[in-house]
Amino acid sequence: MTQNHDRDELWQFPCEICFKVMAVNRDGIDMEVAEVVNRHAPNDYSPASKLSRDGNYVSLSFMVVVENKEQVDAMYREVFTVEGVKMTL
């Protein structure tokens, strides 16, 4: 049996999350994504990054402290405005 859970029940705000972004590997994409993350959860970010096997894509990971679900939702929405972002986790 599968149970659906509301994020508010699973997360206790404020909390730290790992915000991951998968994107096309191009110069400056890490800084562009960091700018978006910083607008929603201000900090001095230096994301962990990992290239795909062929180097065409990059995974960026940020440890972010969030205060509420609206902040999380806004960050996820805005990061897709960065050219080359393909997926978030």
N, C-alpha and C positions, 0 to 999 in steps of 0.2 A: 504494500500500500504506500503510495506516494503522498507526502504531506507538503502543502504549500505554506511557506512561512513569510510573514511580512518582515522586511528589513528592520523595521523599528523593534521588532521582537528579538531579532538576531544580533543587532548591533546596539551597543550601549554608547551613546555619544557623550562626550567627545571620544574618538577612538583613532587609532593609527591603522591605515590601510596601505596595501601595496597597490598602487595605481600603475597598471601596465598598458603600454601603447605599442602596437605593431604598425610599422610604417615603411614606406619606400626609403631605402638608404640613399640620402642625398645630403650634401653639405648644409649644415645649419638646422637640420630638422630637430635635433636634440634641443637646441636653444629655443626654437619656436614652440615646441611642446612645453618646455620648462617655463616659458613666459605665461602660457595659458594656465598651467598648474599653479604658478606663483600668484596669478590674479585671484584664484579661488582659495588657495591655502598658502598665504605668504610665508616664505622661508628661502634659504639660500640653497637651492637644489643643484645637485650634481648627480644626474641619473645614472644608474647602472645600465650598461648597454651590451647587447649581444647581437652579432651579425648572423644572418642566415648562412647556411652552408655555401651558397654561391655569392654571398655578399650583396644581394639585391634588396634585402629587407633588413630592418633593425628592430630589435625589441628594446624598449626603454622602460625602466622600472623606477618608480618614485615612492618613497615611504612618506606618506602624507597624513597629517593630523586633521581630521574633519570634525566639525561641530554639529552637523545635522544632515539629514538626507537631501534637503534642497541644495546644499553646497555640493554634495557628491553628484547629484543629477546635473547641476549646472556645469561642473567641471567636465563630466563625460560628454555633454552636448557640445560645449565649446571646443573641445580638443578635435572634434571632427571638422572644424573649420580650417585646420592646418592642412595645407596641401600635402597629400601623400599618406595621411593617416588612413589605415585600412581597418583596424580593429582595436578594441580596448577590452581589458579584463579588470 
